[in-house]
Amino acid sequence: MTALFALATSLLWGLADFGGGLLTRRTPALTVVVVSQSIAVVVLGALVVATGGWSEAGPQLWFAIAAGLVGPVAMLAFYKALALGPMGVVSPLGSIGVAVPVGVGLMLGERPGLLQLAGILVAVAGVCLAGGPQFRGAPVQRQAIALTLLAAFGFGAVMALIAEASTTLTGLFLALFVQRVTNVAAGGLALFVSVRRGGPALPADGFPWRTVPALAFVGLADVAANGTYSIAAQHGPVTVAAVLASLYPVVTAVAARGVLRERLRAVQAAGAGLALVGTVLLASG
C-alpha cells in the first residue's frame, strides 16, 4: 500500500507541476497558485462538511498550518531560482528536498533494509538525473543555488509536516483543507504585495477564463498528491514513501515529451531508468 500510494503521489505531483508550468507561461505564477488552490479549498470544504471532518479538529492541525505557510515560500523560491537559472541545474537540485522526510523517518527509528537502502540511493540519483542536470555552460548564480536549496528544504518540510497532520481519512480532509486555506491566505498576501510593487496579477488580455479547468486540475491534483502521500507515510516506512513520492520530476519530463514533443536528453533517459530500478528495489525490499 505504501508503494502504491507513494507512486500515485509522484504521478499527481508530476502532472500538477507540468500543468502549472504550462499555465505560468501566460499567467503570473502567484495568480496560478492562488486561483488553483482556491478551487481546491472549495472542493475540500465540501468534503469536510460532507464527512463531518470538523470533529477531527485538534492540536495536530498546527502541522497543516505550518505546511500551508512553508509551501508558498518554497514555491516562490523555486520559481525565482528557475528565473535566475539555468533550469538544468535548478530543477534536479530542487529534488534533494526528499532528504527532509527521509531524515525524519531515520530519526524516528526507521531502518531500511539493504535492498531498500540501495533503492533509495538509486532512485534519488535517478530523480536528479531525470531533471537533466547541466554539467557545463554559464556559471550558476549563488542566489539561484541558495533559493533552490531553500525551496528543496521547504518541499521536503511540507511532506514531513502533512504526514503528521492527521491519523484518519476524515481528519486528512480537514488537515488538507486547513493547509490549503493557509496556502491561499499566504499566496494572496504575496500577490497583493507584488501588485502594490507594480507586478502584474493578470495577463494583458484579462483573466484567462478558458484555463479554469486546467487551474482546477492543477489545484486538485496537488492536494490529492498531499493526501496520497500522507496515507503512504502512515501505512509504511517514511523513508520509502518519501523517495517514491519524489519521482515526480520523471513524470513531468515524460509528460513534456508526450504533450510538447520535447526530446529527452540522454542524461534524462538514464535518470528515468535509474528511478525505475530504484522503485523496484524499494518495492521488493
Sine and cosine of phi, psi and omega as CSV:
sin_phi,cos_phi,sin_psi,cos_psi,sin_omega,cos_omega
0.00,0.00,-0.62,0.78,0.00,-1.00
-0.87,0.49,-0.75,0.66,-0.02,-1.00
-0.89,0.45,-0.67,0.74,-0.04,-1.00
-0.88,0.47,-0.76,0.65,-0.03,-1.00
-0.94,0.33,-0.56,0.83,0.02,-1.00
-0.92,0.38,-0.65,0.76,0.05,-1.00
-0.92,0.38,-0.58,0.81,0.09,-1.00
-0.89,0.47,-0.59,0.80,0.06,-1.00
-0.88,0.48,-0.71,0.70,0.02,-1.00
-0.87,0.50,-0.69,0.72,0.00,-1.00
-0.88,0.48,-0.73,0.68,-0.05,-1.00
-0.92,0.39,-0.71,0.71,0.02,-1.00
-0.90,0.43,-0.65,0.76,0.00,-1.00
-0.89,0.46,-0.69,0.73,0.02,-1.00
-0.94,0.35,-0.61,0.79,0.03,-1.00
-0.90,0.43,-0.67,0.74,0.03,-1.00
-0.90,0.43,-0.65,0.76,0.02,-1.00
-0.89,0.45,-0.73,0.69,0.02,-1.00
-0.90,0.43,-0.67,0.74,0.03,-1.00
-0.90,0.44,-0.62,0.78,0.03,-1.00
-0.89,0.46,-0.64,0.77,0.04,-1.00
-0.91,0.40,-0.68,0.74,-0.05,-1.00
-0.91,0.41,-0.59,0.81,-0.05,-1.00
-0.96,0.27,-0.06,1.00,0.08,-1.00
-0.95,0.32,-0.44,0.90,-0.03,-1.00
-0.86,-0.51,-0.34,0.94,-0.05,-1.00
-0.85,-0.52,0.68,-0.73,0.02,-1.00
-0.78,0.62,0.65,-0.76,-0.09,-1.00
-0.85,0.53,-0.66,0.75,-0.01,-1.00
-0.89,0.46,-0.62,0.79,0.02,-1.00
-0.91,0.41,-0.66,0.75,0.04,-1.00
-0.87,0.50,-0.70,0.71,-0.01,-1.00
-0.89,0.45,-0.76,0.65,-0.08,-1.00
-0.91,0.41,-0.72,0.70,-0.05,-1.00
-0.93,0.37,-0.72,0.69,-0.02,-1.00
-0.89,0.45,-0.64,0.77,0.00,-1.00
-0.96,0.28,-0.49,0.87,0.07,-1.00
-0.91,0.42,-0.63,0.78,0.06,-1.00
-0.89,0.45,-0.66,0.75,0.03,-1.00
-0.89,0.45,-0.59,0.81,0.02,-1.00
-0.88,0.48,-0.69,0.72,0.00,-1.00
-0.88,0.47,-0.73,0.69,-0.02,-1.00
-0.90,0.43,-0.71,0.70,0.00,-1.00
-0.91,0.41,-0.61,0.80,0.04,-1.00
-0.87,0.50,-0.66,0.75,0.04,-1.00
-0.90,0.43,-0.64,0.77,0.03,-1.00
-0.91,0.41,-0.64,0.77,0.01,-1.00
-0.89,0.45,-0.69,0.73,0.02,-1.00
-0.91,0.42,-0.69,0.72,-0.06,-1.00
-0.93,0.38,-0.56,0.83,-0.06,-1.00
-0.99,-0.13,-0.05,1.00,-0.04,-1.00
0.94,0.34,0.53,0.85,-0.05,-1.00
-0.89,0.46,-0.36,0.93,-0.01,-1.00
-0.86,0.52,-0.45,0.89,-0.02,-1.00
-0.93,0.38,-0.23,0.97,-0.02,-1.00
-1.00,-0.03,0.10,1.00,-0.03,-1.00
-0.88,0.47,0.66,-0.75,-0.01,-1.00
-0.11,-0.99,-0.06,-1.00,-0.04,-1.00
-0.86,0.51,-0.42,0.91,-0.03,-1.00
-0.90,0.43,-0.28,0.96,0.00,-1.00
-0.93,0.36,-0.26,0.96,0.08,-1.00
-0.90,0.44,-0.49,0.87,0.09,-1.00
-0.91,0.42,-0.63,0.77,0.02,-1.00
-0.92,0.40,-0.65,0.76,0.03,-1.00
-0.90,0.44,-0.69,0.73,0.02,-1.00
-0.88,0.48,-0.67,0.74,0.03,-1.00
-0.90,0.45,-0.60,0.80,0.01,-1.00
-0.93,0.37,-0.47,0.88,0.04,-1.00
-0.99,0.13,-0.63,0.78,-0.04,-1.00
-0.95,0.31,-0.61,0.79,-0.08,-1.00
-0.81,0.58,-0.81,0.58,0.00,-1.00
-0.88,0.47,-0.59,0.81,0.03,-1.00
-0.88,0.47,-0.71,0.71,0.01,-1.00
-0.89,0.45,-0.68,0.73,-0.03,-1.00
-0.91,0.42,-0.69,0.73,0.01,-1.00
-0.90,0.43,-0.64,0.77,0.04,-1.00
-0.89,0.45,-0.62,0.78,-0.02,-1.00
-0.93,0.38,-0.70,0.71,0.03,-1.00
-0.88,0.47,-0.66,0.75,0.01,-1.00
-0.90,0.43,-0.65,0.76,0.03,-1.00
-0.90,0.43,-0.63,0.77,0.04,-1.00
-0.90,0.45,-0.59,0.80,0.01,-1.00
-0.92,0.39,-0.58,0.81,0.02,-1.00
-0.97,0.23,-0.52,0.86,0.08,-1.00
0.88,0.48,-0.12,-0.99,-0.10,1.00
-0.96,0.28,0.57,-0.82,-0.08,-1.00
-0.88,0.48,-0.50,0.87,-0.01,-1.00
-0.91,0.41,-0.26,0.97,0.09,-1.00
-0.98,-0.20,-0.70,0.72,-0.08,-1.00
-0.89,0.45,-0.73,0.68,-0.10,-1.00
-0.87,0.50,-0.81,0.58,0.01,-1.00
-0.93,0.37,-0.53,0.85,0.01,-1.00
-0.91,0.42,-0.53,0.85,0.01,-1.00
-0.91,0.41,-0.33,0.95,-0.05,-1.00
-0.97,0.23,-0.17,0.99,-0.03,-1.00
-0.96,0.29,-0.06,1.00,0.07,-1.00
-0.87,0.50,-0.30,0.95,0.03,-1.00
-0.87,0.49,-0.33,0.94,0.00,-1.00
-0.89,0.45,-0.44,0.90,-0.03,-1.00
-0.92,0.38,-0.86,0.52,0.00,-1.00
-0.91,0.41,-0.53,0.85,0.06,-1.00
-0.89,0.45,-0.69,0.73,0.04,-1.00
-0.88,0.47,-0.63,0.78,0.05,-1.00
-0.88,0.47,-0.70,0.71,0.02,-1.00
-0.87,0.49,-0.66,0.75,0.02,-1.00
-0.92,0.40,-0.63,0.78,0.01,-1.00
-0.92,0.38,-0.46,0.89,0.02,-1.00
-0.99,0.14,0.04,1.00,0.10,-0.99
0.97,-0.24,0.03,1.00,0.02,-1.00
-0.94,0.34,0.67,-0.74,0.03,-1.00
-0.74,-0.68,0.99,-0.14,-0.01,-1.00
-0.90,0.45,0.52,-0.85,0.05,-1.00
-0.95,0.32,0.06,-1.00,-0.06,-1.00
-0.88,0.48,-0.71,0.70,0.02,-1.00
-0.90,0.44,-0.67,0.75,0.00,-1.00
-0.91,0.41,-0.64,0.77,0.03,-1.00
-0.89,0.46,-0.68,0.74,0.06,-1.00
-0.90,0.44,-0.64,0.77,0.01,-1.00
-0.90,0.44,-0.63,0.78,0.03,-1.00
-0.88,0.48,-0.75,0.67,-0.03,-1.00
-0.90,0.44,-0.69,0.72,-0.02,-1.00
-0.92,0.39,-0.69,0.73,-0.04,-1.00
-0.91,0.41,-0.69,0.73,0.00,-1.00
-0.90,0.45,-0.67,0.75,0.06,-1.00
-0.88,0.47,-0.64,0.77,0.02,-1.00
-0.90,0.43,-0.66,0.75,0.02,-1.00
-0.89,0.46,-0.70,0.71,0.01,-1.00
-0.88,0.48,-0.68,0.74,0.00,-1.00
-0.95,0.32,-0.53,0.85,-0.02,-1.00
-0.90,0.43,-0.41,0.91,0.05,-1.00
-0.96,0.27,-0.09,1.00,0.02,-1.00
0.95,0.32,0.84,0.54,-0.06,-1.00
-0.86,0.51,0.60,-0.80,0.01,-1.00
-1.00,-0.06,0.90,-0.44,-0.07,-1.00
-1.00,-0.03,-0.24,0.97,0.00,-1.00
-0.48,-0.88,0.26,-0.96,-0.02,-1.00
0.81,-0.59,-0.46,-0.89,-0.05,-1.00
-0.90,0.44,0.58,-0.81,0.03,-1.00
-0.90,0.43,0.48,-0.88,-0.03,-1.00
-1.00,-0.04,0.74,-0.67,0.01,-1.00
-0.92,0.39,0.60,-0.80,0.02,-1.00
-0.88,0.48,-0.57,0.82,0.01,-1.00
-0.89,0.45,-0.62,0.79,0.02,-1.00
-0.90,0.44,-0.67,0.74,0.03,-1.00
-0.89,0.45,-0.71,0.70,-0.02,-1.00
-0.89,0.46,-0.69,0.72,0.00,-1.00
-0.91,0.41,-0.62,0.78,0.01,-1.00
-0.91,0.41,-0.67,0.75,0.03,-1.00
-0.91,0.41,-0.61,0.79,0.07,-1.00
-0.88,0.47,-0.71,0.71,0.00,-1.00
-0.90,0.45,-0.69,0.72,-0.01,-1.00
-0.87,0.49,-0.71,0.71,0.04,-1.00
-0.88,0.47,-0.65,0.76,0.01,-1.00
-0.89,0.45,-0.71,0.70,0.01,-1.00
-0.88,0.48,-0.68,0.74,0.02,-1.00
-0.91,0.41,-0.62,0.78,0.02,-1.00
-0.90,0.43,-0.63,0.78,0.04,-1.00
-0.87,0.49,-0.68,0.73,0.02,-1.00
-0.87,0.49,-0.69,0.72,-0.01,-1.00
-0.93,0.37,-0.64,0.76,-0.06,-1.00
-0.94,0.34,-0.71,0.71,-0.08,-1.00
-0.92,0.38,-0.45,0.90,0.04,-1.00
-0.93,0.36,-0.37,0.93,-0.02,-1.00
-0.99,-0.15,-0.02,1.00,-0.17,-0.99
-0.99,0.11,-0.20,0.98,-0.02,-1.00
-0.35,-0.94,0.31,-0.95,0.05,-1.00
-0.80,-0.60,-0.13,0.99,0.01,-1.00
-0.79,-0.61,0.23,-0.97,-0.03,-1.00
-0.92,0.39,-0.71,0.71,0.02,-1.00
-0.91,0.41,-0.60,0.80,0.07,-1.00
-0.91,0.42,-0.53,0.85,0.04,-1.00
-0.91,0.41,-0.66,0.75,0.05,-1.00
-0.86,0.51,-0.69,0.72,0.00,-1.00
-0.92,0.40,-0.69,0.73,-0.01,-1.00
-0.88,0.47,-0.68,0.73,0.01,-1.00
-0.92,0.40,-0.59,0.81,0.05,-1.00
-0.89,0.45,-0.73,0.69,0.01,-1.00
-0.89,0.45,-0.66,0.75,0.02,-1.00
-0.87,0.50,-0.71,0.70,-0.04,-1.00
-0.94,0.34,-0.59,0.80,0.08,-1.00
-0.87,0.49,-0.68,0.73,0.04,-1.00
-0.90,0.43,-0.65,0.76,0.06,-1.00
-0.84,0.55,-0.75,0.66,-0.04,-1.00
-0.90,0.43,-0.66,0.75,0.01,-1.00
-0.89,0.45,-0.73,0.69,0.00,-1.00
-0.92,0.39,-0.69,0.72,0.02,-1.00
-0.92,0.40,-0.62,0.78,0.04,-1.00
-0.90,0.44,-0.64,0.77,0.05,-1.00
-0.90,0.44,-0.68,0.73,0.03,-1.00
-0.90,0.44,-0.62,0.79,0.02,-1.00
-0.92,0.40,-0.65,0.76,0.03,-1.00
-0.88,0.48,-0.71,0.70,0.01,-1.00
-0.89,0.45,-0.65,0.76,0.00,-1.00
-0.88,0.47,-0.68,0.73,0.00,-1.00
-0.92,0.40,-0.65,0.76,0.02,-1.00
-0.88,0.48,-0.48,0.88,0.01,-1.00
-1.00,0.02,0.09,1.00,0.06,-1.00
0.99,-0.17,0.04,1.00,0.00,-1.00
-0.97,0.23,0.46,-0.89,0.00,-1.00
-0.98,0.20,0.58,-0.82,0.09,-1.00
-0.98,-0.22,-0.42,0.91,-0.04,-1.00
-0.70,-0.72,0.34,-0.94,0.11,-0.99
-0.89,0.46,0.23,-0.97,-0.04,-1.00
-0.87,0.49,-0.49,0.87,-0.04,-1.00
-1.00,-0.08,0.28,0.96,0.08,-1.00
1.00,-0.07,-0.13,-0.99,-0.06,-1.00
-0.91,0.42,0.77,-0.64,-0.04,-1.00
-0.99,0.15,0.98,0.19,-0.07,-1.00
-0.86,0.52,-0.50,0.87,-0.02,-1.00
-0.91,0.41,-0.33,0.94,-0.04,-1.00
-1.00,-0.06,0.07,1.00,-0.03,-1.00
-0.84,0.54,-0.70,0.71,0.05,-1.00
-0.86,0.50,-0.63,0.77,0.03,-1.00
-0.92,0.39,-0.64,0.77,0.05,-1.00
-0.89,0.46,-0.65,0.76,0.03,-1.00
-0.89,0.45,-0.67,0.74,0.00,-1.00
-0.89,0.46,-0.71,0.71,-0.02,-1.00
-0.87,0.49,-0.73,0.68,-0.03,-1.00
-0.91,0.42,-0.69,0.72,-0.05,-1.00
-0.96,0.27,-0.58,0.82,0.04,-1.00
-0.91,0.41,-0.63,0.78,0.00,-1.00
-0.91,0.42,-0.70,0.72,-0.02,-1.00
-0.95,0.32,-0.56,0.83,0.06,-1.00
-0.90,0.43,-0.60,0.80,0.04,-1.00
-0.89,0.45,-0.66,0.75,0.06,-1.00
-0.88,0.48,-0.63,0.78,0.00,-1.00
-0.92,0.39,-0.72,0.69,-0.01,-1.00
-0.92,0.40,-0.56,0.83,0.04,-1.00
-0.92,0.39,-0.66,0.75,0.02,-1.00
-0.86,0.51,-0.67,0.74,0.02,-1.00
-0.90,0.43,-0.69,0.73,0.00,-1.00
-0.88,0.48,-0.69,0.73,-0.04,-1.00
-0.93,0.36,-0.47,0.88,-0.02,-1.00
-0.99,0.14,-0.35,0.93,-0.07,-1.00
-0.96,-0.30,0.14,0.99,0.00,-1.00
-0.20,-0.98,-0.04,-1.00,-0.01,-1.00
-0.87,0.48,0.75,-0.66,0.04,-1.00
-0.89,0.45,-0.55,0.83,-0.01,-1.00
-0.87,0.49,-0.60,0.80,0.02,-1.00
-0.97,0.23,-0.73,0.68,-0.04,-1.00
-0.86,0.51,-0.69,0.73,-0.06,-1.00
-0.91,0.42,-0.68,0.74,-0.03,-1.00
-0.93,0.37,-0.71,0.71,0.02,-1.00
-0.90,0.43,-0.59,0.81,0.02,-1.00
-0.94,0.34,-0.35,0.94,-0.05,-1.00
-0.99,0.10,0.09,1.00,-0.01,-1.00
-0.98,0.18,0.07,1.00,-0.10,-1.00
-0.87,0.50,-0.48,0.88,0.07,-1.00
-0.86,0.50,-0.48,0.88,0.05,-1.00
-0.91,0.41,-0.67,0.74,0.02,-1.00
-0.89,0.46,-0.69,0.72,0.01,-1.00
-0.88,0.48,-0.68,0.73,0.00,-1.00
-0.90,0.43,-0.66,0.75,0.01,-1.00
-0.92,0.39,-0.63,0.78,0.03,-1.00
-0.89,0.45,-0.66,0.75,0.04,-1.00
-0.89,0.45,-0.59,0.80,0.03,-1.00
-0.92,0.38,-0.68,0.73,-0.07,-1.00
-0.97,0.23,-0.62,0.78,-0.09,-1.00
-1.00,-0.03,-0.74,0.68,-0.07,-1.00
-1.00,-0.08,-0.04,1.00,-0.03,-1.00
0.87,0.50,0.48,0.88,0.07,-1.00
-0.96,0.28,0.72,-0.69,-0.01,-1.00
-0.99,0.15,0.73,-0.68,0.06,-1.00
-0.97,0.26,0.75,-0.66,0.11,-0.99
-0.95,0.31,0.33,-0.94,-0.03,-1.00
-0.84,0.55,-0.64,0.77,-0.03,-1.00
-0.93,0.38,-0.54,0.84,0.04,-1.00
-0.94,0.35,-0.68,0.73,0.03,-1.00
-0.88,0.47,-0.66,0.75,0.04,-1.00
-0.90,0.45,-0.65,0.76,0.02,-1.00
-0.89,0.45,-0.67,0.74,0.03,-1.00
-0.88,0.47,-0.64,0.77,0.03,-1.00
-0.91,0.42,-0.68,0.73,0.03,-1.00
-0.90,0.44,-0.64,0.77,0.02,-1.00
-0.88,0.48,-0.63,0.78,0.04,-1.00
-0.91,0.42,-0.68,0.73,0.04,-1.00
-0.88,0.47,-0.69,0.72,0.03,-1.00
-0.88,0.48,-0.62,0.79,0.03,-1.00
-0.88,0.47,-0.70,0.71,0.01,-1.00
-0.89,0.46,-0.68,0.73,0.01,-1.00
-0.89,0.45,-0.66,0.75,0.01,-1.00
-0.91,0.42,-0.68,0.73,-0.03,-1.00
-0.93,0.37,-0.60,0.80,-0.03,-1.00
-0.98,0.21,-0.37,0.93,-0.01,-1.00
-0.98,0.20,0.00,0.00,0.00,0.00
